[in-house]
Amino acid sequence: MLSRPVTDLDSARQLIGAVSALADQQGLGLRRPPPEPTTCCARGCNGCVWEGYFAAVDYWRDEALLKLDADRAA
């Protein structure tokens, strides 16, 4: 789950929960995950706010895992 791209809201929420739990176990603080969109018009737009959100969650995960790995290595 930690390496797969986020493609839906449920997987985004699960990923955020899993990464946050790992950080808590290591006693690390992470920046907040991106907020869920509130402006979707549900018309399936190209470049939908959800696409941007999923990309932002992927970036947040990558950044968080780098921090977690760096702390483990130290």
N, CA, C and O atoms as a Maestro MAE file, in Angstrom:
{
 s_m_m2io_version
 :::
 2.0.0
}

f_m_ct {
 s_m_title
 :::
 protein
 m_atom[296] {
  # First column is atom index #
  i_m_mmod_type
  r_m_x_coord
  r_m_y_coord
  r_m_z_coord
  i_m_residue_number
  s_m_chain_name
  s_m_pdb_residue_name
  s_m_pdb_atom_name
  i_m_atomic_number
  :::
  1 25 0.827 -1.199 0.000 1 A "MET " " N  " 7
  2 3 0.000 0.000 0.000 1 A "MET " " CA " 6
  3 2 0.871 1.263 0.000 1 A "MET " " C  " 6
  4 15 0.492 2.276 -0.588 1 A "MET " " O  " 8
  5 25 2.021 1.206 0.649 2 A "LEU " " N  " 7
  6 3 2.831 2.414 0.786 2 A "LEU " " CA " 6
  7 2 3.494 2.846 -0.517 2 A "LEU " " C  " 6
  8 15 3.941 3.987 -0.626 2 A "LEU " " O  " 8
  9 25 3.566 1.967 -1.499 3 A "SER " " N  " 7
  10 3 4.249 2.342 -2.738 3 A "SER " " CA " 6
  11 2 3.312 2.501 -3.933 3 A "SER " " C  " 6
  12 15 3.721 3.017 -4.973 3 A "SER " " O  " 8
  13 25 2.080 2.070 -3.798 4 A "ARG " " N  " 7
  14 3 1.135 2.184 -4.916 4 A "ARG " " CA " 6
  15 2 0.607 3.606 -5.053 4 A "ARG " " C  " 6
  16 15 0.413 4.296 -4.052 4 A "ARG " " O  " 8
  17 25 0.375 4.046 -6.281 5 A "PRO " " N  " 7
  18 3 -0.222 5.379 -6.461 5 A "PRO " " CA " 6
  19 2 -1.640 5.423 -5.892 5 A "PRO " " C  " 6
  20 15 -2.377 4.438 -5.940 5 A "PRO " " O  " 8
  21 25 -1.994 6.558 -5.366 6 A "VAL " " N  " 7
  22 3 -3.341 6.767 -4.836 6 A "VAL " " CA " 6
  23 2 -4.278 7.043 -6.008 6 A "VAL " " C  " 6
  24 15 -3.993 7.883 -6.862 6 A "VAL " " O  " 8
  25 25 -5.403 6.321 -6.037 7 A "THR " " N  " 7
  26 3 -6.346 6.483 -7.143 7 A "THR " " CA " 6
  27 2 -7.775 6.744 -6.699 7 A "THR " " C  " 6
  28 15 -8.651 7.001 -7.526 7 A "THR " " O  " 8
  29 25 -8.013 6.677 -5.384 8 A "ASP " " N  " 7
  30 3 -9.367 6.942 -4.899 8 A "ASP " " CA " 6
  31 2 -9.290 7.437 -3.453 8 A "ASP " " C  " 6
  32 15 -8.248 7.345 -2.804 8 A "ASP " " O  " 8
  33 25 -10.391 7.951 -2.976 9 A "LEU " " N  " 7
  34 3 -10.417 8.561 -1.647 9 A "LEU " " CA " 6
  35 2 -10.148 7.546 -0.545 9 A "LEU " " C  " 6
  36 15 -9.434 7.854 0.409 9 A "LEU " " O  " 8
  37 25 -10.699 6.350 -0.656 10 A "ASP " " N  " 7
  38 3 -10.475 5.344 0.386 10 A "ASP " " CA " 6
  39 2 -8.996 4.986 0.504 10 A "ASP " " C  " 6
  40 15 -8.463 4.896 1.610 10 A "ASP " " O  " 8
  41 25 -8.330 4.780 -0.644 11 A "SER " " N  " 7
  42 3 -6.906 4.433 -0.578 11 A "SER " " CA " 6
  43 2 -6.089 5.612 -0.060 11 A "SER " " C  " 6
  44 15 -5.084 5.408 0.620 11 A "SER " " O  " 8
  45 25 -6.494 6.826 -0.366 12 A "ALA " " N  " 7
  46 3 -5.790 8.007 0.150 12 A "ALA " " CA " 6
  47 2 -5.906 8.057 1.673 12 A "ALA " " C  " 6
  48 15 -4.919 8.296 2.369 12 A "ALA " " O  " 8
  49 25 -7.090 7.836 2.174 13 A "ARG " " N  " 7
  50 3 -7.297 7.871 3.626 13 A "ARG " " CA " 6
  51 2 -6.528 6.749 4.324 13 A "ARG " " C  " 6
  52 15 -5.938 6.965 5.383 13 A "ARG " " O  " 8
  53 25 -6.534 5.545 3.730 14 A "GLN " " N  " 7
  54 3 -5.795 4.431 4.308 14 A "GLN " " CA " 6
  55 2 -4.299 4.715 4.323 14 A "GLN " " C  " 6
  56 15 -3.616 4.445 5.311 14 A "GLN " " O  " 8
  57 25 -3.797 5.259 3.222 15 A "LEU " " N  " 7
  58 3 -2.383 5.578 3.130 15 A "LEU " " CA " 6
  59 2 -1.982 6.622 4.162 15 A "LEU " " C  " 6
  60 15 -0.973 6.463 4.849 15 A "LEU " " O  " 8
  61 25 -2.755 7.675 4.272 16 A "ILE " " N  " 7
  62 3 -2.461 8.730 5.244 16 A "ILE " " CA " 6
  63 2 -2.458 8.145 6.654 16 A "ILE " " C  " 6
  64 15 -1.589 8.475 7.461 16 A "ILE " " O  " 8
  65 25 -3.415 7.290 6.951 17 A "GLY " " N  " 7
  66 3 -3.467 6.659 8.264 17 A "GLY " " CA " 6
  67 2 -2.259 5.769 8.531 17 A "GLY " " C  " 6
  68 15 -1.702 5.792 9.628 17 A "GLY " " O  " 8
  69 25 -1.853 4.987 7.538 18 A "ALA " " N  " 7
  70 3 -0.722 4.074 7.703 18 A "ALA " " CA " 6
  71 2 0.587 4.837 7.887 18 A "ALA " " C  " 6
  72 15 1.380 4.498 8.765 18 A "ALA " " O  " 8
  73 25 0.817 5.847 7.080 19 A "VAL " " N  " 7
  74 3 2.057 6.632 7.184 19 A "VAL " " CA " 6
  75 2 2.071 7.410 8.501 19 A "VAL " " C  " 6
  76 15 3.107 7.498 9.159 19 A "VAL " " O  " 8
  77 25 0.943 7.965 8.877 20 A "SER " " N  " 7
  78 3 0.870 8.693 10.138 20 A "SER " " CA " 6
  79 2 1.139 7.770 11.323 20 A "SER " " C  " 6
  80 15 1.793 8.171 12.285 20 A "SER " " O  " 8
  81 25 0.643 6.546 11.260 21 A "ALA " " N  " 7
  82 3 0.881 5.574 12.334 21 A "ALA " " CA " 6
  83 2 2.369 5.233 12.427 21 A "ALA " " C  " 6
  84 15 2.912 5.131 13.527 21 A "ALA " " O  " 8
  85 25 3.028 5.058 11.289 22 A "LEU " " N  " 7
  86 3 4.469 4.796 11.302 22 A "LEU " " CA " 6
  87 2 5.232 5.952 11.937 22 A "LEU " " C  " 6
  88 15 6.152 5.743 12.728 22 A "LEU " " O  " 8
  89 25 4.846 7.156 11.588 23 A "ALA " " N  " 7
  90 3 5.504 8.341 12.159 23 A "ALA " " CA " 6
  91 2 5.275 8.403 13.662 23 A "ALA " " C  " 6
  92 15 6.195 8.725 14.414 23 A "ALA " " O  " 8
  93 25 4.075 8.102 14.104 24 A "ASP " " N  " 7
  94 3 3.774 8.105 15.538 24 A "ASP " " CA " 6
  95 2 4.623 7.060 16.273 24 A "ASP " " C  " 6
  96 15 5.129 7.317 17.365 24 A "ASP " " O  " 8
  97 25 4.771 5.884 15.662 25 A "GLN " " N  " 7
  98 3 5.574 4.827 16.275 25 A "GLN " " CA " 6
  99 2 7.025 5.269 16.456 25 A "GLN " " C  " 6
  100 15 7.678 4.901 17.432 25 A "GLN " " O  " 8
  101 25 7.521 6.063 15.504 26 A "GLN " " N  " 7
  102 3 8.903 6.529 15.572 26 A "GLN " " CA " 6
  103 2 9.030 7.849 16.327 26 A "GLN " " C  " 6
  104 15 10.136 8.353 16.520 26 A "GLN " " O  " 8
  105 25 7.920 8.395 16.744 27 A "GLY " " N  " 7
  106 3 7.948 9.653 17.472 27 A "GLY " " CA " 6
  107 2 8.293 10.845 16.591 27 A "GLY " " C  " 6
  108 15 8.850 11.835 17.066 27 A "GLY " " O  " 8
  109 25 7.966 10.750 15.320 28 A "LEU " " N  " 7
  110 3 8.258 11.824 14.369 28 A "LEU " " CA " 6
  111 2 7.004 12.618 14.034 28 A "LEU " " C  " 6
  112 15 5.906 12.068 13.941 28 A "LEU " " O  " 8
  113 25 7.186 13.891 13.858 29 A "GLY " " N  " 7
  114 3 6.099 14.733 13.392 29 A "GLY " " CA " 6
  115 2 6.222 14.919 11.885 29 A "GLY " " C  " 6
  116 15 7.312 15.159 11.367 29 A "GLY " " O  " 8
  117 25 5.131 14.810 11.211 30 A "LEU " " N  " 7
  118 3 5.090 15.039 9.769 30 A "LEU " " CA " 6
  119 2 4.263 16.283 9.487 30 A "LEU " " C  " 6
  120 15 3.442 16.699 10.306 30 A "LEU " " O  " 8
  121 25 4.490 16.871 8.320 31 A "ARG " " N  " 7
  122 3 3.599 17.969 7.947 31 A "ARG " " CA " 6
  123 2 2.227 17.367 7.691 31 A "ARG " " C  " 6
  124 15 2.098 16.172 7.423 31 A "ARG " " O  " 8
  125 25 1.229 18.193 7.774 32 A "ARG " " N  " 7
  126 3 -0.144 17.715 7.561 32 A "ARG " " CA " 6
  127 2 -0.316 17.209 6.134 32 A "ARG " " C  " 6
  128 15 0.268 17.756 5.199 32 A "ARG " " O  " 8
  129 25 -1.124 16.157 5.972 33 A "PRO " " N  " 7
  130 3 -1.420 15.710 4.609 33 A "PRO " " CA " 6
  131 2 -2.292 16.754 3.909 33 A "PRO " " C  " 6
  132 15 -2.915 17.586 4.568 33 A "PRO " " O  " 8
  133 25 -2.334 16.712 2.589 34 A "PRO " " N  " 7
  134 3 -3.161 17.692 1.879 34 A "PRO " " CA " 6
  135 2 -4.640 17.546 2.246 34 A "PRO " " C  " 6
  136 15 -5.119 16.435 2.475 34 A "PRO " " O  " 8
  137 25 -5.350 18.655 2.301 35 A "PRO " " N  " 7
  138 3 -6.782 18.576 2.623 35 A "PRO " " CA " 6
  139 2 -7.577 17.989 1.456 35 A "PRO " " C  " 6
  140 15 -7.227 18.176 0.291 35 A "PRO " " O  " 8
  141 25 -8.636 17.289 1.789 36 A "GLU " " N  " 7
  142 3 -9.503 16.739 0.741 36 A "GLU " " CA " 6
  143 2 -10.230 17.870 0.027 36 A "GLU " " C  " 6
  144 15 -10.641 18.842 0.659 36 A "GLU " " O  " 8
  145 25 -10.391 17.747 -1.289 37 A "PRO " " N  " 7
  146 3 -11.086 18.791 -2.043 37 A "PRO " " CA " 6
  147 2 -12.537 18.943 -1.610 37 A "PRO " " C  " 6
  148 15 -13.177 17.989 -1.169 37 A "PRO " " O  " 8
  149 25 -13.028 20.144 -1.743 38 A "THR " " N  " 7
  150 3 -14.433 20.415 -1.428 38 A "THR " " CA " 6
  151 2 -15.146 21.071 -2.610 38 A "THR " " C  " 6
  152 15 -16.305 21.468 -2.494 38 A "THR " " O  " 8
  153 25 -14.455 21.184 -3.745 39 A "THR " " N  " 7
  154 3 -15.011 21.942 -4.864 39 A "THR " " CA " 6
  155 2 -15.283 21.105 -6.107 39 A "THR " " C  " 6
  156 15 -15.435 21.669 -7.191 39 A "THR " " O  " 8
  157 25 -15.348 19.799 -5.994 40 A "CYS " " N  " 7
  158 3 -15.579 18.953 -7.171 40 A "CYS " " CA " 6
  159 2 -17.006 19.159 -7.693 40 A "CYS " " C  " 6
  160 15 -17.976 19.171 -6.935 40 A "CYS " " O  " 8
  161 25 -17.091 19.317 -9.001 41 A "CYS " " N  " 7
  162 3 -18.414 19.512 -9.608 41 A "CYS " " CA " 6
  163 2 -19.024 18.190 -10.080 41 A "CYS " " C  " 6
  164 15 -20.181 18.160 -10.499 41 A "CYS " " O  " 8
  165 25 -18.253 17.096 -10.014 42 A "ALA " " N  " 7
  166 3 -18.700 15.742 -10.381 42 A "ALA " " CA " 6
  167 2 -19.036 15.596 -11.857 42 A "ALA " " C  " 6
  168 15 -19.855 14.755 -12.229 42 A "ALA " " O  " 8
  169 25 -18.404 16.413 -12.705 43 A "ARG " " N  " 7
  170 3 -18.628 16.295 -14.147 43 A "ARG " " CA " 6
  171 2 -17.502 15.549 -14.854 43 A "ARG " " C  " 6
  172 15 -17.516 15.441 -16.080 43 A "ARG " " O  " 8
  173 25 -16.533 15.035 -14.112 44 A "GLY " " N  " 7
  174 3 -15.443 14.276 -14.714 44 A "GLY " " CA " 6
  175 2 -14.498 15.143 -15.514 44 A "GLY " " C  " 6
  176 15 -14.007 14.725 -16.563 44 A "GLY " " O  " 8
  177 25 -14.242 16.316 -15.045 45 A "CYS " " N  " 7
  178 3 -13.373 17.267 -15.756 45 A "CYS " " CA " 6
  179 2 -11.972 16.692 -15.948 45 A "CYS " " C  " 6
  180 15 -11.470 15.942 -15.110 45 A "CYS " " O  " 8
  181 25 -11.361 17.055 -17.058 46 A "ASN " " N  " 7
  182 3 -9.953 16.761 -17.264 46 A "ASN " " CA " 6
  183 2 -9.173 17.694 -16.341 46 A "ASN " " C  " 6
  184 15 -9.315 18.914 -16.418 46 A "ASN " " O  " 8
  185 25 -8.350 17.113 -15.467 47 A "GLY " " N  " 7
  186 3 -7.675 17.939 -14.478 47 A "GLY " " CA " 6
  187 2 -8.539 18.170 -13.258 47 A "GLY " " C  " 6
  188 15 -8.455 19.222 -12.625 47 A "GLY " " O  " 8
  189 25 -9.365 17.202 -12.925 48 A "CYS " " N  " 7
  190 3 -10.268 17.290 -11.772 48 A "CYS " " CA " 6
  191 2 -9.482 17.571 -10.492 48 A "CYS " " C  " 6
  192 15 -8.321 17.182 -10.369 48 A "CYS " " O  " 8
  193 25 -10.115 18.238 -9.560 49 A "VAL " " N  " 7
  194 3 -9.468 18.525 -8.284 49 A "VAL " " CA " 6
  195 2 -9.039 17.236 -7.587 49 A "VAL " " C  " 6
  196 15 -8.066 17.245 -6.833 49 A "VAL " " O  " 8
  197 25 -9.735 16.139 -7.819 50 A "TRP " " N  " 7
  198 3 -9.353 14.873 -7.211 50 A "TRP " " CA " 6
  199 2 -8.037 14.360 -7.768 50 A "TRP " " C  " 6
  200 15 -7.239 13.784 -7.029 50 A "TRP " " O  " 8
  201 25 -7.796 14.559 -9.057 51 A "GLU " " N  " 7
  202 3 -6.518 14.144 -9.644 51 A "GLU " " CA " 6
  203 2 -5.375 14.890 -8.964 51 A "GLU " " C  " 6
  204 15 -4.349 14.298 -8.629 51 A "GLU " " O  " 8
  205 25 -5.555 16.176 -8.765 52 A "GLY " " N  " 7
  206 3 -4.543 16.967 -8.077 52 A "GLY " " CA " 6
  207 2 -4.363 16.524 -6.639 52 A "GLY " " C  " 6
  208 15 -3.240 16.477 -6.137 52 A "GLY " " O  " 8
  209 25 -5.455 16.198 -5.975 53 A "TYR " " N  " 7
  210 3 -5.387 15.732 -4.595 53 A "TYR " " CA " 6
  211 2 -4.623 14.416 -4.503 53 A "TYR " " C  " 6
  212 15 -3.758 14.261 -3.641 53 A "TYR " " O  " 8
  213 25 -4.934 13.469 -5.384 54 A "PHE " " N  " 7
  214 3 -4.250 12.179 -5.343 54 A "PHE " " CA " 6
  215 2 -2.758 12.348 -5.609 54 A "PHE " " C  " 6
  216 15 -1.940 11.680 -4.977 54 A "PHE " " O  " 8
  217 25 -2.398 13.226 -6.529 55 A "ALA " " N  " 7
  218 3 -0.980 13.504 -6.788 55 A "ALA " " CA " 6
  219 2 -0.328 14.139 -5.560 55 A "ALA " " C  " 6
  220 15 0.814 13.821 -5.229 55 A "ALA " " O  " 8
  221 25 -1.043 15.027 -4.891 56 A "ALA " " N  " 7
  222 3 -0.508 15.672 -3.690 56 A "ALA " " CA " 6
  223 2 -0.324 14.659 -2.560 56 A "ALA " " C  " 6
  224 15 0.650 14.742 -1.813 56 A "ALA " " O  " 8
  225 25 -1.239 13.712 -2.427 57 A "VAL " " N  " 7
  226 3 -1.106 12.675 -1.405 57 A "VAL " " CA " 6
  227 2 0.094 11.787 -1.724 57 A "VAL " " C  " 6
  228 15 0.837 11.410 -0.817 57 A "VAL " " O  " 8
  229 25 0.295 11.448 -2.999 58 A "ASP " " N  " 7
  230 3 1.470 10.667 -3.390 58 A "ASP " " CA " 6
  231 2 2.749 11.408 -3.017 58 A "ASP " " C  " 6
  232 15 3.685 10.802 -2.497 58 A "ASP " " O  " 8
  233 25 2.797 12.699 -3.276 59 A "TYR " " N  " 7
  234 3 3.977 13.503 -2.942 59 A "TYR " " CA " 6
  235 2 4.168 13.557 -1.427 59 A "TYR " " C  " 6
  236 15 5.288 13.418 -0.936 59 A "TYR " " O  " 8
  237 25 3.087 13.757 -0.695 60 A "TRP " " N  " 7
  238 3 3.156 13.790 0.765 60 A "TRP " " CA " 6
  239 2 3.719 12.472 1.293 60 A "TRP " " C  " 6
  240 15 4.584 12.465 2.169 60 A "TRP " " O  " 8
  241 25 3.222 11.359 0.754 61 A "ARG " " N  " 7
  242 3 3.708 10.034 1.163 61 A "ARG " " CA " 6
  243 2 5.198 9.898 0.898 61 A "ARG " " C  " 6
  244 15 5.951 9.475 1.775 61 A "ARG " " O  " 8
  245 25 5.633 10.259 -0.317 62 A "ASP " " N  " 7
  246 3 7.040 10.135 -0.674 62 A "ASP " " CA " 6
  247 2 7.921 10.958 0.263 62 A "ASP " " C  " 6
  248 15 8.961 10.486 0.721 62 A "ASP " " O  " 8
  249 25 7.502 12.177 0.541 63 A "GLU " " N  " 7
  250 3 8.245 13.052 1.448 63 A "GLU " " CA " 6
  251 2 8.276 12.469 2.863 63 A "GLU " " C  " 6
  252 15 9.319 12.488 3.517 63 A "GLU " " O  " 8
  253 25 7.159 11.960 3.330 64 A "ALA " " N  " 7
  254 3 7.074 11.386 4.674 64 A "ALA " " CA " 6
  255 2 7.947 10.137 4.783 64 A "ALA " " C  " 6
  256 15 8.638 9.953 5.785 64 A "ALA " " O  " 8
  257 25 7.922 9.284 3.769 65 A "LEU " " N  " 7
  258 3 8.732 8.066 3.824 65 A "LEU " " CA " 6
  259 2 10.217 8.390 3.804 65 A "LEU " " C  " 6
  260 15 11.004 7.707 4.459 65 A "LEU " " O  " 8
  261 25 10.612 9.409 3.072 66 A "LEU " " N  " 7
  262 3 12.013 9.839 3.105 66 A "LEU " " CA " 6
  263 2 12.416 10.266 4.514 66 A "LEU " " C  " 6
  264 15 13.500 9.926 4.989 66 A "LEU " " O  " 8
  265 25 11.551 11.001 5.165 67 A "LYS " " N  " 7
  266 3 11.824 11.444 6.530 67 A "LYS " " CA " 6
  267 2 11.887 10.250 7.485 67 A "LYS " " C  " 6
  268 15 12.761 10.191 8.350 67 A "LYS " " O  " 8
  269 25 10.973 9.311 7.330 68 A "LEU " " N  " 7
  270 3 10.972 8.122 8.177 68 A "LEU " " CA " 6
  271 2 12.231 7.281 7.954 68 A "LEU " " C  " 6
  272 15 12.826 6.788 8.912 68 A "LEU " " O  " 8
  273 25 12.634 7.117 6.697 69 A "ASP " " N  " 7
  274 3 13.839 6.362 6.393 69 A "ASP " " CA " 6
  275 2 15.089 7.061 6.928 69 A "ASP " " C  " 6
  276 15 15.992 6.402 7.444 69 A "ASP " " O  " 8
  277 25 15.147 8.365 6.811 70 A "ALA " " N  " 7
  278 3 16.295 9.124 7.298 70 A "ALA " " CA " 6
  279 2 16.406 8.986 8.809 70 A "ALA " " C  " 6
  280 15 17.510 8.883 9.343 70 A "ALA " " O  " 8
  281 25 15.287 8.984 9.492 71 A "ASP " " N  " 7
  282 3 15.320 8.871 10.946 71 A "ASP " " CA " 6
  283 2 15.777 7.472 11.360 71 A "ASP " " C  " 6
  284 15 16.505 7.323 12.342 71 A "ASP " " O  " 8
  285 25 15.356 6.453 10.622 72 A "ARG " " N  " 7
  286 3 15.773 5.085 10.933 72 A "ARG " " CA " 6
  287 2 17.275 4.907 10.721 72 A "ARG " " C  " 6
  288 15 17.933 4.188 11.473 72 A "ARG " " O  " 8
  289 25 17.816 5.569 9.687 73 A "ALA " " N  " 7
  290 3 19.229 5.444 9.357 73 A "ALA " " CA " 6
  291 2 20.128 6.179 10.346 73 A "ALA " " C  " 6
  292 15 21.303 5.847 10.500 73 A "ALA " " O  " 8
  293 25 19.561 7.175 11.011 74 A "ALA " " N  " 7
  294 3 20.381 8.001 11.916 74 A "ALA " " CA " 6
  295 2 20.681 7.337 13.235 74 A "ALA " " C  " 6
  296 15 21.358 7.923 14.081 74 A "ALA " " O  " 8
  :::
 }
 m_bond[295] {
  # First column is bond index #
  i_m_from
  i_m_to
  i_m_order
  :::
  1 1 2 1
  2 2 3 1
  3 3 4 2
  4 3 5 1
  5 5 6 1
  6 6 7 1
  7 7 8 2
  8 7 9 1
  9 9 10 1
  10 10 11 1
  11 11 12 2
  12 11 13 1
  13 13 14 1
  14 14 15 1
  15 15 16 2
  16 15 17 1
  17 17 18 1
  18 18 19 1
  19 19 20 2
  20 19 21 1
  21 21 22 1
  22 22 23 1
  23 23 24 2
  24 23 25 1
  25 25 26 1
  26 26 27 1
  27 27 28 2
  28 27 29 1
  29 29 30 1
  30 30 31 1
  31 31 32 2
  32 31 33 1
  33 33 34 1
  34 34 35 1
  35 35 36 2
  36 35 37 1
  37 37 38 1
  38 38 39 1
  39 39 40 2
  40 39 41 1
  41 41 42 1
  42 42 43 1
  43 43 44 2
  44 43 45 1
  45 45 46 1
  46 46 47 1
  47 47 48 2
  48 47 49 1
  49 49 50 1
  50 50 51 1
  51 51 52 2
  52 51 53 1
  53 53 54 1
  54 54 55 1
  55 55 56 2
  56 55 57 1
  57 57 58 1
  58 58 59 1
  59 59 60 2
  60 59 61 1
  61 61 62 1
  62 62 63 1
  63 63 64 2
  64 63 65 1
  65 65 66 1
  66 66 67 1
  67 67 68 2
  68 67 69 1
  69 69 70 1
  70 70 71 1
  71 71 72 2
  72 71 73 1
  73 73 74 1
  74 74 75 1
  75 75 76 2
  76 75 77 1
  77 77 78 1
  78 78 79 1
  79 79 80 2
  80 79 81 1
  81 81 82 1
  82 82 83 1
  83 83 84 2
  84 83 85 1
  85 85 86 1
  86 86 87 1
  87 87 88 2
  88 87 89 1
  89 89 90 1
  90 90 91 1
  91 91 92 2
  92 91 93 1
  93 93 94 1
  94 94 95 1
  95 95 96 2
  96 95 97 1
  97 97 98 1
  98 98 99 1
  99 99 100 2
  100 99 101 1
  101 101 102 1
  102 102 103 1
  103 103 104 2
  104 103 105 1
  105 105 106 1
  106 106 107 1
  107 107 108 2
  108 107 109 1
  109 109 110 1
  110 110 111 1
  111 111 112 2
  112 111 113 1
  113 113 114 1
  114 114 115 1
  115 115 116 2
  116 115 117 1
  117 117 118 1
  118 118 119 1
  119 119 120 2
  120 119 121 1
  121 121 122 1
  122 122 123 1
  123 123 124 2
  124 123 125 1
  125 125 126 1
  126 126 127 1
  127 127 128 2
  128 127 129 1
  129 129 130 1
  130 130 131 1
  131 131 132 2
  132 131 133 1
  133 133 134 1
  134 134 135 1
  135 135 136 2
  136 135 137 1
  137 137 138 1
  138 138 139 1
  139 139 140 2
  140 139 141 1
  141 141 142 1
  142 142 143 1
  143 143 144 2
  144 143 145 1
  145 145 146 1
  146 146 147 1
  147 147 148 2
  148 147 149 1
  149 149 150 1
  150 150 151 1
  151 151 152 2
  152 151 153 1
  153 153 154 1
  154 154 155 1
  155 155 156 2
  156 155 157 1
  157 157 158 1
  158 158 159 1
  159 159 160 2
  160 159 161 1
  161 161 162 1
  162 162 163 1
  163 163 164 2
  164 163 165 1
  165 165 166 1
  166 166 167 1
  167 167 168 2
  168 167 169 1
  169 169 170 1
  170 170 171 1
  171 171 172 2
  172 171 173 1
  173 173 174 1
  174 174 175 1
  175 175 176 2
  176 175 177 1
  177 177 178 1
  178 178 179 1
  179 179 180 2
  180 179 181 1
  181 181 182 1
  182 182 183 1
  183 183 184 2
  184 183 185 1
  185 185 186 1
  186 186 187 1
  187 187 188 2
  188 187 189 1
  189 189 190 1
  190 190 191 1
  191 191 192 2
  192 191 193 1
  193 193 194 1
  194 194 195 1
  195 195 196 2
  196 195 197 1
  197 197 198 1
  198 198 199 1
  199 199 200 2
  200 199 201 1
  201 201 202 1
  202 202 203 1
  203 203 204 2
  204 203 205 1
  205 205 206 1
  206 206 207 1
  207 207 208 2
  208 207 209 1
  209 209 210 1
  210 210 211 1
  211 211 212 2
  212 211 213 1
  213 213 214 1
  214 214 215 1
  215 215 216 2
  216 215 217 1
  217 217 218 1
  218 218 219 1
  219 219 220 2
  220 219 221 1
  221 221 222 1
  222 222 223 1
  223 223 224 2
  224 223 225 1
  225 225 226 1
  226 226 227 1
  227 227 228 2
  228 227 229 1
  229 229 230 1
  230 230 231 1
  231 231 232 2
  232 231 233 1
  233 233 234 1
  234 234 235 1
  235 235 236 2
  236 235 237 1
  237 237 238 1
  238 238 239 1
  239 239 240 2
  240 239 241 1
  241 241 242 1
  242 242 243 1
  243 243 244 2
  244 243 245 1
  245 245 246 1
  246 246 247 1
  247 247 248 2
  248 247 249 1
  249 249 250 1
  250 250 251 1
  251 251 252 2
  252 251 253 1
  253 253 254 1
  254 254 255 1
  255 255 256 2
  256 255 257 1
  257 257 258 1
  258 258 259 1
  259 259 260 2
  260 259 261 1
  261 261 262 1
  262 262 263 1
  263 263 264 2
  264 263 265 1
  265 265 266 1
  266 266 267 1
  267 267 268 2
  268 267 269 1
  269 269 270 1
  270 270 271 1
  271 271 272 2
  272 271 273 1
  273 273 274 1
  274 274 275 1
  275 275 276 2
  276 275 277 1
  277 277 278 1
  278 278 279 1
  279 279 280 2
  280 279 281 1
  281 281 282 1
  282 282 283 1
  283 283 284 2
  284 283 285 1
  285 285 286 1
  286 286 287 1
  287 287 288 2
  288 287 289 1
  289 289 290 1
  290 290 291 1
  291 291 292 2
  292 291 293 1
  293 293 294 1
  294 294 295 1
  295 295 296 2
  :::
 }
}
